[in-house]
Amino acid sequence: MIETWHGMGTSIEVHAATRDATVTARSMFDDAEERFSRFLPSSELSAINRVEGGSVSVSLEMAEVLGAAAELSERTDGLVDPGIGAALVDWGYAASFASGIHLDKRPQRRSRPQWTIVGSTLTMAPDTSLDLGGFVKGWTCDQVVESGAATLASAGGDLRSRDAGLVVDVLDANDTVATRVHLGVGAFATSSVSKRRWQVADTTAHHIIDPRTMAPSRGPVVSASVAADTAIEAEAGAKAVLLQGVDGLAWADRQPWIRFAMAIWNDGNIYGTTVRRAS
């Protein structure tokens, strides 16, 4: 049984054995959005961002996601960092993308985000705020599949599967199939700058913020995809490959937690790494 719906600002799809299972899976996605969305004023994340620095106690679920995000930030040498929330707002992505974005001038450059999570205590610098969109999409896909509610869960380019025969289509900027990948049991994610684009003064902006510049990334990679054991890892890996640019695939090939990676460049060419067996 396959069910699709719109949630977390994107398309969600689950494959489950029964109607009750799909209801459970959908409830898990709804609960995650209510807790982790920066667009919902009532969410825990919005309450955290309103603190504007200092230390705050967070829920067990928030601590789990932030702990995973901190670990993945370390694995990616700081390239994948949820602390870029303030930069997203500066560049215009302050509300749901469906509302439309246009800014007349570029924002001033921010310093790199500073935050730590120790147990259930989150500490942030005053000019740091969090965006957990990508992390939470992957994390929730993992939760849904690992709980047994679904054999496959997909949310906005992040996917977790326990279907040994699963083949994944990788789309290019025109939404045509660029290549197909036999994934099987595991996770897959794609990060792209070809969607969610808008105008800021004389330049085009997008939602992939580089923590080194606190501005939309600039590089030759239009989209990057990564296979890993979990969707939250695949999400972080794909974003890191894109942000690394010309060095992204070489970096991915050195990471034991990345099964394989591929990148579509702005000239339409597709490149990939060697394939590792699932762990």
KAZI-V134083 format. One record per backbone hydrogen bond with DSSP energy under -1.0 kcal/mol. CO is the residue of the C=O (numbers start at 1). NH is the residue of the N-H. If there is no record, write none. Layout:
BEGIN
CO/NH + CO/NH
END
This chain:
BEGIN
1/16 + 3/14 + 5/12 + 7/10 + 10/7 + 11/156 + 12/5 + 13/154 + 14/3 + 15/151 + 15/152 + 18/22 + 19/23 + 20/24 + 21/25 + 22/26 + 23/27 + 24/28 + 25/29 + 26/30 + 27/31 + 28/32 + 29/33 + 30/34 + 31/35 + 32/36 + 33/37 + 35/45 + 40/43 + 43/47 + 44/48 + 45/49 + 46/50 + 48/51 + 54/124 + 56/122 + 59/63 + 60/64 + 61/65 + 62/66 + 63/67 + 64/68 + 65/69 + 66/70 + 67/71 + 68/72 + 69/73 + 70/74 + 71/75 + 72/76 + 73/78 + 74/77 + 76/79 + 81/84 + 82/131 + 84/88 + 85/89 + 86/90 + 87/91 + 88/93 + 89/92 + 92/94 + 96/99 + 97/100 + 103/201 + 114/125 + 116/123 + 118/121 + 120/58 + 121/118 + 122/56 + 123/116 + 124/54 + 125/128 + 129/85 + 132/136 + 133/137 + 134/138 + 135/139 + 136/140 + 137/141 + 138/142 + 139/143 + 140/144 + 141/145 + 142/146 + 143/147 + 144/149 + 145/148 + 151/162 + 152/15 + 153/160 + 154/13 + 155/158 + 157/190 + 158/155 + 159/188 + 160/153 + 161/186 + 163/166 + 166/183 + 166/184 + 168/181 + 170/178 + 170/179 + 172/175 + 176/172 + 179/170 + 181/168 + 186/161 + 187/228 + 188/159 + 189/226 + 191/224 + 198/205 + 199/103 + 200/203 + 203/200 + 205/198 + 207/209 + 208/217 + 210/213 + 210/214 + 215/210 + 220/266 + 222/193 + 223/264 + 224/191 + 225/262 + 226/189 + 227/259 + 228/187 + 230/234 + 231/235 + 232/236 + 233/237 + 234/238 + 235/239 + 236/240 + 237/241 + 238/242 + 239/243 + 240/244 + 244/247 + 245/248 + 247/251 + 248/252 + 249/253 + 251/254 + 252/255 + 255/258 + 259/276 + 260/227 + 261/273 + 262/225 + 263/271 + 264/222 + 264/223 + 265/268 + 269/265 + 271/263
END
